[in-house]
Amino acid sequence: MTTTLKEIETQLQILQKEALSAIGETDTIDELEKLRINYLGKKGQLSEILRSMGKLSPEDRPLIGGVANEVKEEVQTQLESQRQHLQRVQIAAQLAAETLDVTMPGVSRHLGRVHPLNAMTDRIIDIFVGLGYTVASGPHIETDYYNFEALNTPPDHPARDMQDTFYLPGEKLLRTHTSSVQIRYMETHTPPIRIVAPGRVYRRDTVDATHSAVFHQLEILAVDRGLTFTQLKGTIQEFIRQIFGADLPLQFRASYFPFTEPSAEVDVQWQGKWLEVMGCGMVDPNVLEAVGYDPEIYTGFAAGLGIERFAMVLHQIDDIRRLYNSDLRFLRQF
């Protein structure tokens, strides 16, 4: 059957009309690519129509070739135009999905803060580490030996009345001070030693504005050849200067502790009166002997302080109980 020029022209016109219509209705780039292959690919509809050109006369072939090129160019132009349009739509949709509306109110998250007691502990430790001390720790549940006896406080010693103790079953107790850490550390280390021992302690105290049954202590201990009370005094003065500043009035007052001799209490002036913040003294020779140190060769000094007292002085807090109430109005000040 002979194919005429008119028939092929009609087929090309129908292909062009269908292709342009389909391209205009396409809404994705993937579908657009499928249309390109369907109409202009090697096995597409345009190629199929052009295969029939071999049945035309030599005079008609150039005419059909010109029409076919016009159709191909028109379809390619429409394909590219639609591709650019779909790309712009795609980019606009992505920008809309990722754009932040800066006019909307933000969702704030409150940042956590270091509790004033922890901050005070860290600050004190930093000072003593800067003076050459090492941090040491020990158990909260202690034996009578480490809490009292090794610290020159035998069972019948009247100094035990100074600390109303929480006793536990099995001849255990809650430590009343962090001095027990000193004994445990000295048992396993040889001089020279310089340690700072922070931690929680427990006493059957009546709770008031300056006392609590559970509070935090920090002890320092130095043992070496030739240490004197003068070096103890200088260490404490430098510590007080760094923690509070040089202008805070300071005094040493003679006192008594069973594990130091001589002993003193350190007072600072706070709210118009003297407030005791530290106890200190030279390590008693009996304590050195209890851990196997020769008191004829080594001497030492020790000091203990209440973290709460220092926080109260530094931040002008009038009641120790404010540190434990978890009142956010108070804690947000730090």
Secondary structure as UniProt FT lines:
FT   HELIX           5..25
FT   HELIX           29..40
FT   TURN            42..43
FT   HELIX           45..50
FT   HELIX           51..55
FT   TURN            58..60
FT   HELIX           61..98
FT   TURN            102..103
FT   HELIX           116..130
FT   TURN            131..132
FT   STRAND          134..135
FT   STRAND          141..143
FT   HELIX           144..147
FT   HELIX           149..151
FT   TURN            155..156
FT   HELIX           158..162
FT   STRAND          167..168
FT   TURN            169..171
FT   STRAND          172..174
FT   HELIX           179..188
FT   STRAND          193..202
FT   STRAND          214..224
FT   TURN            225..226
FT   HELIX           229..244
FT   TURN            246..247
FT   STRAND          250..257
FT   TURN            258..259
FT   STRAND          260..270
FT   TURN            271..272
FT   STRAND          273..283
FT   HELIX           285..290
FT   TURN            291..292
FT   TURN            295..297
FT   STRAND          299..306
FT   HELIX           307..315
FT   HELIX           320..323
FT   HELIX           328..331
FT   TURN            332..333
//
